[in-house]
Amino acid sequence: MPRLALSRRPALTALAATATLTLAACGGPSAGAGTTTSAADAESCPGEVLDVVVSVSQWGSIVEQLGGDCTNVTTVLASSAVDPHDYEPTTADIAAFTDAELVVLNGADYDHWAADAVATLDPAPTVVDAAEVVGIEEEHAEEEEHAEEEPSKGEEHAEEEHGHGGVNPHLWYSPEYVQAVAAAVTEQLGELSPDAADHFAEQAQAWESDLQPYLDELAALQSSAAGRSYAATESVFQYTAEAIGLTDATPEGYRDAASNETDPAPGDVAAFEAALADGSVDVLVYNSQTEGSLPEQLRAAAETAGVPVVEVTESAPDGESSFVSWQLDQLQQLSNALGGGQ
Ligand SMILES: [Zn+2]
């Protein structure tokens, strides 16, 4: 079925210089995914250096910092020009997992291609599945349990689309989840390379302090978000909005359609535009990483109504290797939109 309005083609973002320690894979078929590798500093590592493979860049940059001198980290899907939701892996992507000692996945059916690749490996590597760490189940697992019940319309869509389903997979947008997953990664690194456990503990501490400005900004936003609402073109920002107490005023019909990657009915779009026009929405959260006529139409409606627009992205823009500065930039936009200053 064509998905015209909510087409998930990634927008062509500016291609900034790649970060230090990051080598774009050249030539091979994985070049489209922008696979990156950060190398260990074996001489500085007090234990065994580990080969770690991460499915998507949202976790890749975090794992690189946690592994420090003791990990070679390969991030398979590292370009923001590739949409993880629709991604079909190449043979090179699948081969990247072959020698991994530790694999870090998002799970929740977001990167099922990576989970599938890992399932074929013998011996099986240690896996940190973020969705499992935070206790979020995949839609499919739930469906199997309730196979005899008639699935709701939403669940049917989830099965068709391999998409968001009933679970919001954007786990890296939750400060709580990010910290839980980081702790799980640190624990597994220490078990796999025990002599380097102290190094991993130091890296984790450094990462926690780097995270602090992001946590501080979230805390500061709680007061300006109180009693305020947002509507979103996509569900990507939902966990952060929940963490700061911003109310989701996205019309339900639109939200359901968008999270199942189907086209909303004309009535849903009209309801969204009406909400923007009548002052019941304080901020429009707009995913600038995907393009489509409908999100653009909603953005225009927000601008006409004087509703501030905050741009967020699925993954960090190319060239932005820091999770914290990526997130902080978005949070400061939100703070400005809510009139909280910086
Ligand atoms: Zn998404």
Residues whose N, C-alpha, C, O or C-beta is under 5 A from the ligand:
A	BS01	ZN	E314
